[in-house]
Amino acid sequence: MGDKGTQQFIPGTAPSAPFVLKPSEFPLAAL
């Protein structure tokens, strides 16, 4: 639901790791 957005934010990390590392920055991108 936000794979493309997560990849752009952290191109060197998986889309699942960043979510747990920075769950407050991802919700903003998802919205």
N, C-alpha and C positions, 0 to 999 in steps of 0.2 A: 504493500500500500504506500510505501515510501522508499522503495529500493533505489530509485533514480535519485531521489533527494538525498538519501544517506550517502550514496556513492560520491556525490558532488561535494558534500561536506567533508567526508573522510575517504579519499580515494585510496588510501594505503591500508584501510581497515575494512573488515567485513561489515555488512549492513546490520548484523545482529549484535556485534560487539559494541559499536558506538551507542546503540540504544541504551545499553546498560551503563556505559561509561558516562555519557552525557544525555540523560533522559529529559533534561529541561530544555536542551537546545533543539532536540529533534521534534518535539511536539510543535514548536513554532514553525518549523519547516513543513511539517505535515499539514498544518492548518493553511 
